[in-house]
Structures are given as structure tokens and as C-alpha cells.
């Protein structure tokens, strides 16, 4: 599945989940899936917790996060080189 097909799995509706990006057809925020992965959950664990999802939904969240990271400023700690 190409990137655009994955991104088509994400929707934003002002009347659903306060307009936050969600997996289309579900009330699961993209940010929630990304937070799960950032905390160490594997895709298999997420799919086990949310059996209504498929792997392409998780990949769609990652693709959406990657696209957003290209457009937004995120302040991070800059480490000095020893």
C-alpha cells in the first residue's frame, strides 16, 4: 500500500473526537496509536487490544505522524557533542 492510500485511512471530522485526526471509521486518535508505540507497544500488542484495527491502520498513523513532522516545529533537547 502506498503512502497516499495509507493516509486515506485517516480522517478529520469536527464532530468526531473534537476534530482530532482519527483512524477512519473508528474513534481512535492517531495520537493514541503513536503514543502506544512511543511507549514501547508493538503493533501486534495494539492489534490485540484493538481487534477492529488492521496493520494498515497502524501504518497509516505512522505515515500521518511522519507527514506532520515535516510541517511542525517540535522543540527537542539539543545535546552537545563531546
KEKE-3310 file (N, C-alpha, C; in steps of 0.2 Angstrom, whole numbers, plus 5000, padded with zeros to 4 digits):
npx = (5004:5003:5009:5000:4988:4988:4987:4974:4967:4965:4955:4948:4936:4926:4915:4918:4927:4932:4938:4950:4963:4959:4958:4950:4933:4933:4934:4947:4961:4974:4985:4984:4988:5001:5006:5005:5015:5026:5028:5032:5024:5021:5016:5008:5004:4995:4986:4980:4974:4965:4956:4948:4955:4967:4983:4987:4980:4988:5000:4996:4994:5007:5012:5005:5010:5023:5021:5016:5027:5035:5030:5028:5035:5045:5050:5065:5078:5094:5108:5125:5140:5152)
npy = (4994:5011:5027:5037:5030:5024:5036:5040:5032:5040:5051:5067:5075:5088:5085:5073:5066:5078:5084:5079:5070:5054:5036:5031:5028:5024:5028:5031:5040:5046:5050:5043:5030:5032:5036:5024:5017:5024:5022:5009:4999:4985:4984:4972:4970:4981:4978:4967:4973:4981:4974:4977:4985:4985:4980:4990:5001:5005:5008:5018:5028:5030:5035:5047:5053:5055:5063:5075:5078:5084:5096:5103:5112:5105:5106:5100:5093:5099:5090:5092:5089:5078)
npz = (5000:4996:5002:5000:5000:5012:5020:5017:5025:5037:5045:5048:5057:5062:5071:5077:5089:5094:5082:5081:5072:5066:5065:5051:5052:5065:5082:5086:5091:5080:5087:5099:5095:5091:5103:5110:5103:5105:5118:5119:5115:5104:5086:5086:5099:5100:5090:5096:5107:5101:5092:5081:5072:5059:5052:5042:5047:5058:5051:5044:5054:5057:5045:5044:5056:5052:5041:5047:5055:5046:5044:5056:5070:5082:5098:5104:5115:5113:5112:5117:5108:5113)
capx = (5000:5007:5008:4993:4982:4988:4984:4967:4964:4965:4950:4947:4929:4925:4910:4921:4934:4934:4941:4957:4964:4957:4958:4943:4928:4934:4935:4954:4965:4981:4990:4984:4992:5008:5009:5006:5021:5032:5029:5035:5019:5022:5009:5004:5000:4990:4981:4977:4970:4960:4955:4944:4960:4972:4990:4987:4978:4994:5005:4993:4995:5014:5013:5002:5014:5029:5020:5015:5033:5038:5027:5028:5041:5044:5056:5069:5084:5100:5114:5132:5144:5158)
capy = (5000:5017:5032:5041:5025:5024:5042:5040:5029:5044:5056:5073:5077:5092:5082:5067:5066:5085:5086:5076:5065:5048:5031:5032:5023:5022:5034:5031:5046:5044:5052:5037:5024:5034:5036:5017:5014:5028:5019:5003:4994:4983:4984:4966:4971:4986:4975:4963:4977:4984:4969:4980:4988:4981:4983:4996:5007:5007:5011:5025:5033:5032:5039:5053:5057:5057:5069:5080:5080:5088:5103:5106:5113:5101:5108:5095:5095:5098:5088:5094:5083:5078)
capz = (5000:4995:5007:5000:5002:5020:5023:5016:5031:5042:5044:5052:5057:5068:5075:5079:5093:5094:5076:5080:5067:5069:5060:5048:5054:5072:5086:5089:5088:5078:5093:5104:5092:5091:5110:5112:5100:5108:5125:5118:5112:5097:5083:5087:5105:5098:5087:5101:5112:5097:5086:5075:5068:5055:5052:5038:5051:5062:5047:5042:5059:5057:5039:5046:5060:5048:5037:5051:5057:5041:5044:5063:5074:5089:5102:5107:5119:5109:5116:5115:5106:5117)
cpx = (5005:5005:5002:4987:4982:4985:4977:4963:4963:4959:4950:4940:4928:4920:4912:4927:4937:4939:4948:4957:4963:4958:4950:4939:4928:4935:4942:4958:4972:4986:4990:4989:4999:5011:5010:5013:5027:5033:5031:5030:5021:5015:5005:5001:4994:4984:4977:4972:4964:4959:4951:4949:4964:4978:4991:4985:4984:4999:5002:4994:5003:5015:5010:5007:5021:5027:5019:5022:5037:5036:5027:5034:5040:5051:5059:5075:5089:5105:5120:5136:5151:5165)
cpy = (5006:5022:5035:5036:5024:5030:5043:5036:5033:5049:5062:5075:5081:5089:5075:5068:5073:5088:5083:5071:5058:5043:5031:5026:5021:5029:5033:5036:5043:5045:5046:5032:5026:5034:5029:5015:5018:5025:5012:4997:4992:4984:4977:4967:4976:4982:4970:4967:4980:4980:4972:4984:4983:4984:4989:5002:5010:5011:5017:5030:5035:5036:5046:5057:5059:5063:5075:5083:5085:5095:5107:5107:5109:5103:5102:5097:5094:5096:5090:5088:5084:5078)
cpz = (5000:5001:5006:5001:5009:5023:5022:5021:5037:5040:5049:5052:5063:5073:5078:5083:5093:5088:5076:5075:5070:5063:5057:5050:5061:5076:5090:5086:5086:5084:5098:5101:5092:5098:5112:5109:5103:5115:5125:5116:5105:5093:5084:5094:5104:5095:5091:5105:5108:5091:5080:5070:5064:5054:5048:5042:5055:5057:5044:5047:5059:5051:5041:5051:5056:5044:5041:5054:5052:5041:5051:5066:5081:5092:5105:5111:5114:5114:5113:5113:5110:5113)
residu = (UNK:UNK:UNK:UNK:UNK:UNK:UNK:UNK:UNK:UNK:UNK:UNK:UNK:UNK:UNK:UNK:UNK:UNK:UNK:UNK:UNK:UNK:UNK:UNK:UNK:UNK:UNK:UNK:UNK:UNK:UNK:UNK:UNK:UNK:UNK:UNK:UNK:UNK:UNK:UNK:UNK:UNK:UNK:UNK:UNK:UNK:UNK:UNK:UNK:UNK:UNK:UNK:UNK:UNK:UNK:UNK:UNK:UNK:UNK:UNK:UNK:UNK:UNK:UNK:UNK:UNK:UNK:UNK:UNK:UNK:UNK:UNK:UNK:UNK:UNK:UNK:UNK:UNK:UNK:UNK:UNK:UNK)
# end
